[in-house]
Amino acid sequence: MSTPPAVKQEQKPLRWYRRRRVLLRLSLSVIVVAAIALTPTVWVRVMSSGRLVAVADAPTADVAIVFGAEVAPGGQEPKPFLRNRLDTAATLVTTGKVKALLISGDAQGSSGNEVRVMGDYLSRKGVEPSRVVVDPYGLDTYDTCRRAHDVYGVRRALLVSQDLHLYRAVTLCRDLGVDAWGVPSGCAGCRTLTIWKNQLRDVAAAWKAAWDATTDRPPAVVSPADPTLQQAIDAHTP
């Protein structure tokens, strides 16, 4: 008559071990999935390690590449993300770190003509138009780096954007043959929610960067060699 209670007592630890084994498997699965998901992000960080520097510590270069972003409603002014990039780019010019700027963005962006807004803002900041060269087909980070190298002949450059984007930008430009250094622009006036969204977006963007680098795809718009950037550099070389 005492056997049934003994069986029940044996079943309790058995169920506990089974639950523990299931939880362990789930935990390991989550770790493996997370490791795979973050592999491109780790690659981006390793490839750009030590390549982000403040304006004061930035090496000199002939050109700084300024990455475009959405413009404010109305299509006439940059949003905070882009405004901060342009302010940093203007500082690189006025402090003599670079001779020219290659502003790259989407001339037909959903929010407006990014490169026109960028050029107008830089002019108001006192940057001479003769120092500014426009690439209207920098439709994404990869295209900007690829076209800078293939179309405009860039082999060494400072890159201007926010740090959360620069890791990827530096990695892609270096992979494409540009000796790139990132100069973070900060994000004064940016909303916290927007910053968090961009940080999450960058995890997915790292996968795209890895794919682009692996496939060596051509840019969305292929153009012949353009000498205007070198002409701008030459015009401002003593």
URHUJO-V173177 format. One line per field, one symbol per residue. burial: 1 if it has 16 or more other ideal C-beta (glycine too) atoms within 10 Angstrom, else 0. Layout:
burial = ???
//
This chain:
burial = 0000000000000000000000000000000000000001101100110011001001001111111111100000011111111111111110001111111111101011111111111100001000111111111111111111111101001111110011111111111101011111101001000000010001001100110110000010000000001101100000
//
